């Protein structure tokens, strides 16, 4: 499914599309990015990023608070009924596909998939 979405996006690209675009927060949540950022990165540290959703329209209005449970030794987690649901599994798959779709190009052009955080000592100035 996600690969089809990527192919459709490629067909619609123009030279103007090669610059930064803004993703709606609805799409950010629907793709599974919020879920996976929380599950893979924030929850193990006891943190959770949330969204503010309009109860009447169901539209995401903005980011909500970052919930802080760092004092809890286990961190945070989704309940099994949530994370094992078909919806959550579909989001996991979409995020995995998005990561994989960028991997080869990033490795070929940048030399890495995930940017390393290595410190490079600047050369000394010669006087």
Protein Blocks (a to p, Z undefined) as FASTA:
>chain_A
ZZmmmmmmmmmpcfklmpccdddfklmmmnommmmmmmmmmmmnopacdddddfklopaf
bdcddddfklpmnlpaddfklmmpmklmmmmmmmmmmmmmmmmmmmmmnopabdcdbdcd
dddddZZ
